[in-house]
Amino acid sequence: METINQVGRNLREARRKAYPKDSLEDFALRIGVGRATLQRMEKGDLSVSLGKYFQAAKLLGLEAPFHELLKPRQSLFDD
């Protein structure tokens, strides 16, 4: 659970840096969610879909790490 909580904290920090004048409502509108959903995301709420987190990451220019999610590790013995 700590990992998803950190994701929420990272989202809040990135949002504040990228859009310092935006209210929660403003940023929520940018990613197509309500204020309450954004608040849940920033707390690392697992009931919010991964797609919503991706929308936020994309807007913030941080979507690249999503391509690594659940990627199988390469073995030294794989061809």
PyMOL Python script that loads the backbone (N, CA, C, O; Angstrom):
from pymol import cmd

cmd.read_pdbstr("""\
ATOM      1  N   MET A   1       0.821  -1.201   0.000  1.00  0.00           N
ATOM      2  CA  MET A   1       0.000   0.000   0.000  1.00  0.00           C
ATOM      3  C   MET A   1       0.863   1.263   0.000  1.00  0.00           C
ATOM      4  O   MET A   1       0.437   2.305  -0.498  1.00  0.00           O
ATOM      5  N   GLU A   2       2.053   1.176   0.547  1.00  0.00           N
ATOM      6  CA  GLU A   2       2.904   2.364   0.615  1.00  0.00           C
ATOM      7  C   GLU A   2       3.242   2.878  -0.783  1.00  0.00           C
ATOM      8  O   GLU A   2       3.347   4.088  -0.981  1.00  0.00           O
ATOM      9  N   THR A   3       3.414   1.985  -1.747  1.00  0.00           N
ATOM     10  CA  THR A   3       3.756   2.406  -3.105  1.00  0.00           C
ATOM     11  C   THR A   3       2.661   3.271  -3.703  1.00  0.00           C
ATOM     12  O   THR A   3       2.951   4.323  -4.272  1.00  0.00           O
ATOM     13  N   ILE A   4       1.413   2.851  -3.587  1.00  0.00           N
ATOM     14  CA  ILE A   4       0.322   3.645  -4.164  1.00  0.00           C
ATOM     15  C   ILE A   4       0.144   4.953  -3.404  1.00  0.00           C
ATOM     16  O   ILE A   4      -0.224   5.965  -4.002  1.00  0.00           O
ATOM     17  N   ASN A   5       0.398   4.952  -2.103  1.00  0.00           N
ATOM     18  CA  ASN A   5       0.345   6.206  -1.351  1.00  0.00           C
ATOM     19  C   ASN A   5       1.407   7.170  -1.857  1.00  0.00           C
ATOM     20  O   ASN A   5       1.166   8.373  -1.951  1.00  0.00           O
ATOM     21  N   GLN A   6       2.584   6.643  -2.183  1.00  0.00           N
ATOM     22  CA  GLN A   6       3.653   7.483  -2.716  1.00  0.00           C
ATOM     23  C   GLN A   6       3.274   8.019  -4.091  1.00  0.00           C
ATOM     24  O   GLN A   6       3.595   9.161  -4.419  1.00  0.00           O
ATOM     25  N   VAL A   7       2.601   7.213  -4.890  1.00  0.00           N
ATOM     26  CA  VAL A   7       2.126   7.676  -6.199  1.00  0.00           C
ATOM     27  C   VAL A   7       1.207   8.879  -6.007  1.00  0.00           C
ATOM     28  O   VAL A   7       1.313   9.865  -6.737  1.00  0.00           O
ATOM     29  N   GLY A   8       0.322   8.802  -5.045  1.00  0.00           N
ATOM     30  CA  GLY A   8      -0.573   9.920  -4.755  1.00  0.00           C
ATOM     31  C   GLY A   8       0.182  11.170  -4.343  1.00  0.00           C
ATOM     32  O   GLY A   8      -0.131  12.270  -4.798  1.00  0.00           O
ATOM     33  N   ARG A   9       1.173  11.001  -3.486  1.00  0.00           N
ATOM     34  CA  ARG A   9       1.981  12.155  -3.059  1.00  0.00           C
ATOM     35  C   ARG A   9       2.763  12.730  -4.233  1.00  0.00           C
ATOM     36  O   ARG A   9       2.891  13.947  -4.367  1.00  0.00           O
ATOM     37  N   ASN A  10       3.284  11.850  -5.081  1.00  0.00           N
ATOM     38  CA  ASN A  10       4.012  12.314  -6.268  1.00  0.00           C
ATOM     39  C   ASN A  10       3.096  13.107  -7.195  1.00  0.00           C
ATOM     40  O   ASN A  10       3.493  14.135  -7.745  1.00  0.00           O
ATOM     41  N   LEU A  11       1.877  12.622  -7.361  1.00  0.00           N
ATOM     42  CA  LEU A  11       0.901  13.320  -8.200  1.00  0.00           C
ATOM     43  C   LEU A  11       0.643  14.719  -7.660  1.00  0.00           C
ATOM     44  O   LEU A  11       0.658  15.689  -8.418  1.00  0.00           O
ATOM     45  N   ARG A  12       0.407  14.830  -6.366  1.00  0.00           N
ATOM     46  CA  ARG A  12       0.136  16.135  -5.755  1.00  0.00           C
ATOM     47  C   ARG A  12       1.310  17.093  -5.972  1.00  0.00           C
ATOM     48  O   ARG A  12       1.117  18.251  -6.342  1.00  0.00           O
ATOM     49  N   GLU A  13       2.525  16.598  -5.738  1.00  0.00           N
ATOM     50  CA  GLU A  13       3.710  17.436  -5.905  1.00  0.00           C
ATOM     51  C   GLU A  13       3.888  17.870  -7.360  1.00  0.00           C
ATOM     52  O   GLU A  13       4.168  19.039  -7.627  1.00  0.00           O
ATOM     53  N   ALA A  14       3.728  16.942  -8.294  1.00  0.00           N
ATOM     54  CA  ALA A  14       3.880  17.265  -9.716  1.00  0.00           C
ATOM     55  C   ALA A  14       2.810  18.248 -10.169  1.00  0.00           C
ATOM     56  O   ALA A  14       3.093  19.167 -10.937  1.00  0.00           O
ATOM     57  N   ARG A  15       1.582  18.058  -9.697  1.00  0.00           N
ATOM     58  CA  ARG A  15       0.485  18.973 -10.049  1.00  0.00           C
ATOM     59  C   ARG A  15       0.795  20.381  -9.566  1.00  0.00           C
ATOM     60  O   ARG A  15       0.631  21.349 -10.309  1.00  0.00           O
ATOM     61  N   ARG A  16       1.236  20.490  -8.337  1.00  0.00           N
ATOM     62  CA  ARG A  16       1.529  21.816  -7.766  1.00  0.00           C
ATOM     63  C   ARG A  16       2.681  22.508  -8.479  1.00  0.00           C
ATOM     64  O   ARG A  16       2.675  23.729  -8.629  1.00  0.00           O
ATOM     65  N   LYS A  17       3.670  21.737  -8.920  1.00  0.00           N
ATOM     66  CA  LYS A  17       4.807  22.323  -9.646  1.00  0.00           C
ATOM     67  C   LYS A  17       4.411  22.745 -11.056  1.00  0.00           C
ATOM     68  O   LYS A  17       4.791  23.821 -11.516  1.00  0.00           O
ATOM     69  N   ALA A  18       3.650  21.897 -11.739  1.00  0.00           N
ATOM     70  CA  ALA A  18       3.292  22.171 -13.135  1.00  0.00           C
ATOM     71  C   ALA A  18       2.194  23.218 -13.268  1.00  0.00           C
ATOM     72  O   ALA A  18       2.194  24.002 -14.217  1.00  0.00           O
ATOM     73  N   TYR A  19       1.267  23.233 -12.329  1.00  0.00           N
ATOM     74  CA  TYR A  19       0.116  24.139 -12.392  1.00  0.00           C
ATOM     75  C   TYR A  19      -0.082  24.814 -11.031  1.00  0.00           C
ATOM     76  O   TYR A  19      -1.081  24.567 -10.355  1.00  0.00           O
ATOM     77  N   PRO A  20       0.866  25.661 -10.632  1.00  0.00           N
ATOM     78  CA  PRO A  20       0.809  26.242  -9.279  1.00  0.00           C
ATOM     79  C   PRO A  20      -0.418  27.110  -9.013  1.00  0.00           C
ATOM     80  O   PRO A  20      -0.807  27.287  -7.858  1.00  0.00           O
ATOM     81  N   LYS A  21      -1.018  27.641 -10.040  1.00  0.00           N
ATOM     82  CA  LYS A  21      -2.185  28.515  -9.837  1.00  0.00           C
ATOM     83  C   LYS A  21      -3.508  27.761  -9.916  1.00  0.00           C
ATOM     84  O   LYS A  21      -4.560  28.316  -9.598  1.00  0.00           O
ATOM     85  N   ASP A  22      -3.459  26.498 -10.337  1.00  0.00           N
ATOM     86  CA  ASP A  22      -4.688  25.703 -10.440  1.00  0.00           C
ATOM     87  C   ASP A  22      -5.214  25.314  -9.063  1.00  0.00           C
ATOM     88  O   ASP A  22      -4.452  24.934  -8.175  1.00  0.00           O
ATOM     89  N   SER A  23      -6.508  25.417  -8.909  1.00  0.00           N
ATOM     90  CA  SER A  23      -7.161  24.835  -7.736  1.00  0.00           C
ATOM     91  C   SER A  23      -7.323  23.339  -8.008  1.00  0.00           C
ATOM     92  O   SER A  23      -7.062  22.875  -9.118  1.00  0.00           O
ATOM     93  N   LEU A  24      -7.748  22.598  -7.009  1.00  0.00           N
ATOM     94  CA  LEU A  24      -8.045  21.179  -7.228  1.00  0.00           C
ATOM     95  C   LEU A  24      -9.082  21.024  -8.330  1.00  0.00           C
ATOM     96  O   LEU A  24      -8.967  20.143  -9.183  1.00  0.00           O
ATOM     97  N   GLU A  25     -10.092  21.882  -8.308  1.00  0.00           N
ATOM     98  CA  GLU A  25     -11.152  21.818  -9.312  1.00  0.00           C
ATOM     99  C   GLU A  25     -10.603  22.050 -10.715  1.00  0.00           C
ATOM    100  O   GLU A  25     -10.991  21.366 -11.662  1.00  0.00           O
ATOM    101  N   ASP A  26      -9.692  23.024 -10.843  1.00  0.00           N
ATOM    102  CA  ASP A  26      -9.111  23.339 -12.150  1.00  0.00           C
ATOM    103  C   ASP A  26      -8.355  22.143 -12.722  1.00  0.00           C
ATOM    104  O   ASP A  26      -8.552  21.764 -13.876  1.00  0.00           O
ATOM    105  N   PHE A  27      -7.493  21.558 -11.905  1.00  0.00           N
ATOM    106  CA  PHE A  27      -6.704  20.429 -12.398  1.00  0.00           C
ATOM    107  C   PHE A  27      -7.587  19.215 -12.655  1.00  0.00           C
ATOM    108  O   PHE A  27      -7.386  18.492 -13.631  1.00  0.00           O
ATOM    109  N   ALA A  28      -8.552  18.994 -11.792  1.00  0.00           N
ATOM    110  CA  ALA A  28      -9.482  17.877 -11.985  1.00  0.00           C
ATOM    111  C   ALA A  28     -10.181  18.008 -13.335  1.00  0.00           C
ATOM    112  O   ALA A  28     -10.342  17.023 -14.056  1.00  0.00           O
ATOM    113  N   LEU A  29     -10.591  19.213 -13.669  1.00  0.00           N
ATOM    114  CA  LEU A  29     -11.243  19.460 -14.953  1.00  0.00           C
ATOM    115  C   LEU A  29     -10.294  19.145 -16.112  1.00  0.00           C
ATOM    116  O   LEU A  29     -10.713  18.593 -17.129  1.00  0.00           O
ATOM    117  N   ARG A  30      -9.040  19.492 -15.958  1.00  0.00           N
ATOM    118  CA  ARG A  30      -8.046  19.223 -17.007  1.00  0.00           C
ATOM    119  C   ARG A  30      -7.931  17.727 -17.318  1.00  0.00           C
ATOM    120  O   ARG A  30      -7.703  17.344 -18.466  1.00  0.00           O
ATOM    121  N   ILE A  31      -8.089  16.884 -16.290  1.00  0.00           N
ATOM    122  CA  ILE A  31      -7.932  15.439 -16.511  1.00  0.00           C
ATOM    123  C   ILE A  31      -9.269  14.711 -16.603  1.00  0.00           C
ATOM    124  O   ILE A  31      -9.310  13.488 -16.731  1.00  0.00           O
ATOM    125  N   GLY A  32     -10.357  15.467 -16.538  1.00  0.00           N
ATOM    126  CA  GLY A  32     -11.676  14.882 -16.752  1.00  0.00           C
ATOM    127  C   GLY A  32     -12.248  14.117 -15.580  1.00  0.00           C
ATOM    128  O   GLY A  32     -12.971  13.138 -15.764  1.00  0.00           O
ATOM    129  N   VAL A  33     -11.926  14.563 -14.363  1.00  0.00           N
ATOM    130  CA  VAL A  33     -12.490  13.943 -13.161  1.00  0.00           C
ATOM    131  C   VAL A  33     -13.060  15.038 -12.266  1.00  0.00           C
ATOM    132  O   VAL A  33     -12.843  16.226 -12.507  1.00  0.00           O
ATOM    133  N   GLY A  34     -13.773  14.636 -11.255  1.00  0.00           N
ATOM    134  CA  GLY A  34     -14.272  15.580 -10.269  1.00  0.00           C
ATOM    135  C   GLY A  34     -13.223  15.859  -9.202  1.00  0.00           C
ATOM    136  O   GLY A  34     -12.242  15.128  -9.068  1.00  0.00           O
ATOM    137  N   ARG A  35     -13.447  16.922  -8.450  1.00  0.00           N
ATOM    138  CA  ARG A  35     -12.518  17.304  -7.387  1.00  0.00           C
ATOM    139  C   ARG A  35     -12.333  16.174  -6.382  1.00  0.00           C
ATOM    140  O   ARG A  35     -11.212  15.900  -5.952  1.00  0.00           O
ATOM    141  N   ALA A  36     -13.423  15.523  -6.008  1.00  0.00           N
ATOM    142  CA  ALA A  36     -13.349  14.441  -5.022  1.00  0.00           C
ATOM    143  C   ALA A  36     -12.491  13.280  -5.534  1.00  0.00           C
ATOM    144  O   ALA A  36     -11.749  12.666  -4.768  1.00  0.00           O
ATOM    145  N   THR A  37     -12.597  12.985  -6.827  1.00  0.00           N
ATOM    146  CA  THR A  37     -11.781  11.909  -7.403  1.00  0.00           C
ATOM    147  C   THR A  37     -10.312  12.283  -7.376  1.00  0.00           C
ATOM    148  O   THR A  37      -9.469  11.451  -7.043  1.00  0.00           O
ATOM    149  N   LEU A  38      -9.992  13.524  -7.720  1.00  0.00           N
ATOM    150  CA  LEU A  38      -8.601  13.969  -7.667  1.00  0.00           C
ATOM    151  C   LEU A  38      -8.069  13.884  -6.239  1.00  0.00           C
ATOM    152  O   LEU A  38      -6.930  13.468  -6.027  1.00  0.00           O
ATOM    153  N   GLN A  39      -8.867  14.268  -5.281  1.00  0.00           N
ATOM    154  CA  GLN A  39      -8.438  14.161  -3.882  1.00  0.00           C
ATOM    155  C   GLN A  39      -8.136  12.708  -3.528  1.00  0.00           C
ATOM    156  O   GLN A  39      -7.149  12.424  -2.850  1.00  0.00           O
ATOM    157  N   ARG A  40      -8.980  11.794  -3.984  1.00  0.00           N
ATOM    158  CA  ARG A  40      -8.747  10.373  -3.716  1.00  0.00           C
ATOM    159  C   ARG A  40      -7.469   9.899  -4.406  1.00  0.00           C
ATOM    160  O   ARG A  40      -6.708   9.113  -3.841  1.00  0.00           O
ATOM    161  N   MET A  41      -7.238  10.374  -5.618  1.00  0.00           N
ATOM    162  CA  MET A  41      -6.019  10.008  -6.338  1.00  0.00           C
ATOM    163  C   MET A  41      -4.786  10.471  -5.575  1.00  0.00           C
ATOM    164  O   MET A  41      -3.803   9.737  -5.471  1.00  0.00           O
ATOM    165  N   GLU A  42      -4.837  11.678  -5.049  1.00  0.00           N
ATOM    166  CA  GLU A  42      -3.690  12.229  -4.335  1.00  0.00           C
ATOM    167  C   GLU A  42      -3.467  11.552  -2.985  1.00  0.00           C
ATOM    168  O   GLU A  42      -2.432  11.748  -2.348  1.00  0.00           O
ATOM    169  N   LYS A  43      -4.433  10.762  -2.560  1.00  0.00           N
ATOM    170  CA  LYS A  43      -4.276   9.952  -1.345  1.00  0.00           C
ATOM    171  C   LYS A  43      -3.872   8.522  -1.692  1.00  0.00           C
ATOM    172  O   LYS A  43      -3.634   7.703  -0.804  1.00  0.00           O
ATOM    173  N   GLY A  44      -3.797   8.227  -2.992  1.00  0.00           N
ATOM    174  CA  GLY A  44      -3.421   6.889  -3.429  1.00  0.00           C
ATOM    175  C   GLY A  44      -4.547   5.885  -3.335  1.00  0.00           C
ATOM    176  O   GLY A  44      -4.322   4.711  -3.040  1.00  0.00           O
ATOM    177  N   ASP A  45      -5.755   6.345  -3.583  1.00  0.00           N
ATOM    178  CA  ASP A  45      -6.942   5.492  -3.495  1.00  0.00           C
ATOM    179  C   ASP A  45      -6.954   4.475  -4.636  1.00  0.00           C
ATOM    180  O   ASP A  45      -6.944   4.846  -5.810  1.00  0.00           O
ATOM    181  N   LEU A  46      -6.977   3.202  -4.281  1.00  0.00           N
ATOM    182  CA  LEU A  46      -6.962   2.132  -5.277  1.00  0.00           C
ATOM    183  C   LEU A  46      -8.282   1.953  -6.011  1.00  0.00           C
ATOM    184  O   LEU A  46      -8.339   1.231  -7.006  1.00  0.00           O
ATOM    185  N   SER A  47      -9.343   2.598  -5.538  1.00  0.00           N
ATOM    186  CA  SER A  47     -10.629   2.465  -6.230  1.00  0.00           C
ATOM    187  C   SER A  47     -10.701   3.351  -7.475  1.00  0.00           C
ATOM    188  O   SER A  47     -11.614   3.203  -8.288  1.00  0.00           O
ATOM    189  N   VAL A  48      -9.751   4.262  -7.625  1.00  0.00           N
ATOM    190  CA  VAL A  48      -9.694   5.109  -8.823  1.00  0.00           C
ATOM    191  C   VAL A  48      -8.982   4.313  -9.917  1.00  0.00           C
ATOM    192  O   VAL A  48      -7.939   3.705  -9.675  1.00  0.00           O
ATOM    193  N   SER A  49      -9.550   4.325 -11.109  1.00  0.00           N
ATOM    194  CA  SER A  49      -8.988   3.515 -12.198  1.00  0.00           C
ATOM    195  C   SER A  49      -7.590   3.981 -12.599  1.00  0.00           C
ATOM    196  O   SER A  49      -7.240   5.155 -12.477  1.00  0.00           O
ATOM    197  N   LEU A  50      -6.817   3.031 -13.074  1.00  0.00           N
ATOM    198  CA  LEU A  50      -5.471   3.321 -13.554  1.00  0.00           C
ATOM    199  C   LEU A  50      -5.511   4.332 -14.696  1.00  0.00           C
ATOM    200  O   LEU A  50      -4.589   5.131 -14.859  1.00  0.00           O
ATOM    201  N   GLY A  51      -6.574   4.294 -15.480  1.00  0.00           N
ATOM    202  CA  GLY A  51      -6.723   5.239 -16.584  1.00  0.00           C
ATOM    203  C   GLY A  51      -6.752   6.686 -16.129  1.00  0.00           C
ATOM    204  O   GLY A  51      -6.240   7.568 -16.818  1.00  0.00           O
ATOM    205  N   LYS A  52      -7.343   6.929 -14.981  1.00  0.00           N
ATOM    206  CA  LYS A  52      -7.386   8.302 -14.441  1.00  0.00           C
ATOM    207  C   LYS A  52      -5.983   8.750 -14.040  1.00  0.00           C
ATOM    208  O   LYS A  52      -5.587   9.886 -14.300  1.00  0.00           O
ATOM    209  N   TYR A  53      -5.237   7.847 -13.404  1.00  0.00           N
ATOM    210  CA  TYR A  53      -3.853   8.178 -13.047  1.00  0.00           C
ATOM    211  C   TYR A  53      -3.036   8.430 -14.313  1.00  0.00           C
ATOM    212  O   TYR A  53      -2.189   9.324 -14.339  1.00  0.00           O
ATOM    213  N   PHE A  54      -3.288   7.639 -15.370  1.00  0.00           N
ATOM    214  CA  PHE A  54      -2.568   7.826 -16.625  1.00  0.00           C
ATOM    215  C   PHE A  54      -2.885   9.186 -17.233  1.00  0.00           C
ATOM    216  O   PHE A  54      -1.988   9.864 -17.733  1.00  0.00           O
ATOM    217  N   GLN A  55      -4.155   9.592 -17.196  1.00  0.00           N
ATOM    218  CA  GLN A  55      -4.536  10.904 -17.734  1.00  0.00           C
ATOM    219  C   GLN A  55      -3.775  12.016 -17.023  1.00  0.00           C
ATOM    220  O   GLN A  55      -3.280  12.944 -17.661  1.00  0.00           O
ATOM    221  N   ALA A  56      -3.684  11.919 -15.707  1.00  0.00           N
ATOM    222  CA  ALA A  56      -2.951  12.926 -14.937  1.00  0.00           C
ATOM    223  C   ALA A  56      -1.473  12.897 -15.311  1.00  0.00           C
ATOM    224  O   ALA A  56      -0.866  13.945 -15.530  1.00  0.00           O
ATOM    225  N   ALA A  57      -0.899  11.709 -15.384  1.00  0.00           N
ATOM    226  CA  ALA A  57       0.514  11.585 -15.729  1.00  0.00           C
ATOM    227  C   ALA A  57       0.791  12.135 -17.123  1.00  0.00           C
ATOM    228  O   ALA A  57       1.801  12.804 -17.342  1.00  0.00           O
ATOM    229  N   LYS A  58      -0.101  11.852 -18.059  1.00  0.00           N
ATOM    230  CA  LYS A  58       0.067  12.334 -19.431  1.00  0.00           C
ATOM    231  C   LYS A  58       0.049  13.860 -19.475  1.00  0.00           C
ATOM    232  O   LYS A  58       0.888  14.476 -20.132  1.00  0.00           O
ATOM    233  N   LEU A  59      -0.898  14.461 -18.784  1.00  0.00           N
ATOM    234  CA  LEU A  59      -0.977  15.920 -18.749  1.00  0.00           C
ATOM    235  C   LEU A  59       0.294  16.524 -18.153  1.00  0.00           C
ATOM    236  O   LEU A  59       0.743  17.589 -18.577  1.00  0.00           O
ATOM    237  N   LEU A  60       0.863  15.838 -17.175  1.00  0.00           N
ATOM    238  CA  LEU A  60       2.061  16.329 -16.497  1.00  0.00           C
ATOM    239  C   LEU A  60       3.349  15.943 -17.221  1.00  0.00           C
ATOM    240  O   LEU A  60       4.442  16.287 -16.770  1.00  0.00           O
ATOM    241  N   GLY A  61       3.223  15.226 -18.349  1.00  0.00           N
ATOM    242  CA  GLY A  61       4.401  14.806 -19.100  1.00  0.00           C
ATOM    243  C   GLY A  61       5.161  13.677 -18.426  1.00  0.00           C
ATOM    244  O   GLY A  61       6.364  13.519 -18.633  1.00  0.00           O
ATOM    245  N   LEU A  62       4.457  12.891 -17.617  1.00  0.00           N
ATOM    246  CA  LEU A  62       5.097  11.824 -16.844  1.00  0.00           C
ATOM    247  C   LEU A  62       4.569  10.439 -17.208  1.00  0.00           C
ATOM    248  O   LEU A  62       4.625   9.518 -16.393  1.00  0.00           O
ATOM    249  N   GLU A  63       4.059  10.292 -18.423  1.00  0.00           N
ATOM    250  CA  GLU A  63       3.428   9.024 -18.784  1.00  0.00           C
ATOM    251  C   GLU A  63       4.412   7.917 -19.149  1.00  0.00           C
ATOM    252  O   GLU A  63       4.030   6.746 -19.147  1.00  0.00           O
ATOM    253  N   ALA A  64       5.651   8.240 -19.458  1.00  0.00           N
ATOM    254  CA  ALA A  64       6.618   7.227 -19.894  1.00  0.00           C
ATOM    255  C   ALA A  64       6.747   6.047 -18.932  1.00  0.00           C
ATOM    256  O   ALA A  64       6.786   4.909 -19.399  1.00  0.00           O
ATOM    257  N   PRO A  65       6.816   6.252 -17.621  1.00  0.00           N
ATOM    258  CA  PRO A  65       6.951   5.096 -16.716  1.00  0.00           C
ATOM    259  C   PRO A  65       5.780   4.113 -16.777  1.00  0.00           C
ATOM    260  O   PRO A  65       5.937   2.960 -16.375  1.00  0.00           O
ATOM    261  N   PHE A  66       4.623   4.532 -17.264  1.00  0.00           N
ATOM    262  CA  PHE A  66       3.484   3.625 -17.348  1.00  0.00           C
ATOM    263  C   PHE A  66       3.772   2.453 -18.284  1.00  0.00           C
ATOM    264  O   PHE A  66       3.190   1.379 -18.127  1.00  0.00           O
ATOM    265  N   HIS A  67       4.650   2.645 -19.237  1.00  0.00           N
ATOM    266  CA  HIS A  67       4.986   1.576 -20.176  1.00  0.00           C
ATOM    267  C   HIS A  67       5.779   0.458 -19.500  1.00  0.00           C
ATOM    268  O   HIS A  67       5.905  -0.639 -20.043  1.00  0.00           O
ATOM    269  N   GLU A  68       6.306   0.741 -18.328  1.00  0.00           N
ATOM    270  CA  GLU A  68       7.086  -0.250 -17.597  1.00  0.00           C
ATOM    271  C   GLU A  68       6.257  -1.018 -16.566  1.00  0.00           C
ATOM    272  O   GLU A  68       6.736  -2.000 -15.998  1.00  0.00           O
ATOM    273  N   LEU A  69       5.018  -0.582 -16.320  1.00  0.00           N
ATOM    274  CA  LEU A  69       4.179  -1.259 -15.339  1.00  0.00           C
ATOM    275  C   LEU A  69       3.937  -2.707 -15.738  1.00  0.00           C
ATOM    276  O   LEU A  69       3.584  -2.995 -16.881  1.00  0.00           O
ATOM    277  N   LEU A  70       4.123  -3.585 -14.818  1.00  0.00           N
ATOM    278  CA  LEU A  70       3.855  -5.021 -14.980  1.00  0.00           C
ATOM    279  C   LEU A  70       4.650  -5.669 -16.113  1.00  0.00           C
ATOM    280  O   LEU A  70       4.290  -6.745 -16.590  1.00  0.00           O
ATOM    281  N   LYS A  71       5.710  -5.024 -16.535  1.00  0.00           N
ATOM    282  CA  LYS A  71       6.557  -5.592 -17.583  1.00  0.00           C
ATOM    283  C   LYS A  71       7.366  -6.739 -16.977  1.00  0.00           C
ATOM    284  O   LYS A  71       8.033  -6.558 -15.958  1.00  0.00           O
ATOM    285  N   PRO A  72       7.308  -7.915 -17.599  1.00  0.00           N
ATOM    286  CA  PRO A  72       8.081  -9.043 -17.066  1.00  0.00           C
ATOM    287  C   PRO A  72       9.576  -8.734 -17.072  1.00  0.00           C
ATOM    288  O   PRO A  72      10.096  -8.105 -17.994  1.00  0.00           O
ATOM    289  N   ARG A  73      10.229  -9.177 -16.053  1.00  0.00           N
ATOM    290  CA  ARG A  73      11.683  -8.983 -15.979  1.00  0.00           C
ATOM    291  C   ARG A  73      12.370  -9.933 -16.944  1.00  0.00           C
ATOM    292  O   ARG A  73      11.939 -11.069 -17.139  1.00  0.00           O
ATOM    293  N   GLN A  74      13.430  -9.450 -17.535  1.00  0.00           N
ATOM    294  CA  GLN A  74      14.218 -10.280 -18.441  1.00  0.00           C
ATOM    295  C   GLN A  74      15.169 -11.144 -17.623  1.00  0.00           C
ATOM    296  O   GLN A  74      15.819 -10.665 -16.693  1.00  0.00           O
ATOM    297  N   SER A  75      15.241 -12.388 -17.971  1.00  0.00           N
ATOM    298  CA  SER A  75      16.184 -13.298 -17.340  1.00  0.00           C
ATOM    299  C   SER A  75      17.487 -13.262 -18.124  1.00  0.00           C
ATOM    300  O   SER A  75      17.487 -13.030 -19.333  1.00  0.00           O
ATOM    301  N   LEU A  76      18.566 -13.485 -17.452  1.00  0.00           N
ATOM    302  CA  LEU A  76      19.852 -13.565 -18.144  1.00  0.00           C
ATOM    303  C   LEU A  76      19.901 -14.754 -19.098  1.00  0.00           C
ATOM    304  O   LEU A  76      20.752 -14.822 -19.985  1.00  0.00           O
ATOM    305  N   PHE A  77      18.974 -15.687 -18.902  1.00  0.00           N
ATOM    306  CA  PHE A  77      18.965 -16.900 -19.701  1.00  0.00           C
ATOM    307  C   PHE A  77      17.968 -16.851 -20.853  1.00  0.00           C
ATOM    308  O   PHE A  77      17.890 -17.794 -21.641  1.00  0.00           O
ATOM    309  N   ASP A  78      17.200 -15.756 -20.962  1.00  0.00           N
ATOM    310  CA  ASP A  78      16.255 -15.615 -22.070  1.00  0.00           C
ATOM    311  C   ASP A  78      17.006 -15.327 -23.357  1.00  0.00           C
ATOM    312  O   ASP A  78      18.051 -14.677 -23.356  1.00  0.00           O
ATOM    313  N   ASP A  79      16.459 -15.816 -24.443  1.00  0.00           N
ATOM    314  CA  ASP A  79      17.078 -15.561 -25.756  1.00  0.00           C
ATOM    315  C   ASP A  79      16.768 -14.178 -26.225  1.00  0.00           C
ATOM    316  O   ASP A  79      17.202 -13.781 -27.306  1.00  0.00           O
TER     317      ASP A  79
END
""", "prot")
cmd.dss("prot")
cmd.show_as("cartoon", "prot")
cmd.util.cbc("prot")
cmd.orient("prot")
